[in-house]
Amino acid sequence: MADRIPLDHLTSDQYDALRAEREQQRQRAEEAEAALARVRALAGDMRTWCSPHGLALHYSDTVLAALD
């Protein structure tokens, strides 16, 4: 990490930029977790779908296994 700035050399602008980046990453993580929850709910719902040869059940199990 050659670009690492010692804390005592950090300017207020750099600090503000780091805080903004952290907030953006937190927001993206929350959005990703919400998307995964929606996929998990959809996969759970798929278990109740009627499909030839039980494919919906198989797909549901496959999606849930991939998430776990």
C-alpha positions in Angstrom: 0.0 0.0 0.0 2.4 2.7 -1.2 -0.5 5.2 -1.4 -1.3 5.0 2.3 -1.2 8.4 3.9 -0.2 8.6 7.6 -3.0 9.8 9.8 -1.1 12.9 10.9 -0.6 14.0 7.3 -4.3 13.5 6.3 -5.9 16.8 5.2 -9.5 17.6 5.9 -10.4 17.2 2.2 -8.8 13.8 2.2 -10.7 12.9 5.4 -14.0 14.1 3.9 -13.3 12.1 0.7 -12.7 8.9 2.8 -15.8 9.5 4.8 -17.8 10.0 1.6 -16.3 6.8 0.1 -17.1 4.8 3.2 -20.7 6.1 3.1 -21.0 5.1 -0.5 -19.7 1.6 0.2 -22.1 1.2 3.2 -25.0 2.2 0.9 -23.9 -0.2 -1.8 -23.5 -3.0 0.8 -27.0 -2.4 2.1 -28.4 -2.4 -1.5 -26.6 -5.7 -2.2 -28.0 -7.3 1.0 -31.5 -6.1 0.1 -31.1 -7.6 -3.4 -30.0 -10.9 -2.0 -33.0 -10.9 0.3 -35.2 -10.4 -2.7 -33.6 -13.2 -4.6 -33.8 -15.5 -1.5 -37.6 -14.6 -1.2 -38.1 -15.3 -4.9 -36.3 -18.7 -4.6 -38.5 -19.6 -1.7 -41.6 -18.6 -3.6 -40.5 -20.7 -6.6 -40.8 -23.8 -4.4 -44.6 -23.3 -4.7 -44.7 -22.9 -8.5 -46.1 -25.6 -10.7 -43.6 -26.7 -13.3 -43.0 -29.7 -15.5 -40.8 -32.3 -13.9 -40.4 -30.2 -10.7 -38.0 -27.9 -12.4 -39.0 -24.8 -10.3 -38.2 -26.8 -7.1 -34.9 -27.8 -8.6 -34.1 -24.2 -9.6 -35.1 -22.9 -6.2 -32.8 -25.3 -4.5 -30.0 -24.4 -6.8 -30.4 -20.7 -6.2 -30.6 -21.1 -2.5 -27.5 -23.4 -2.5 -25.6 -20.8 -4.5 -26.6 -18.1 -1.9 -25.5 -20.2 1.0 
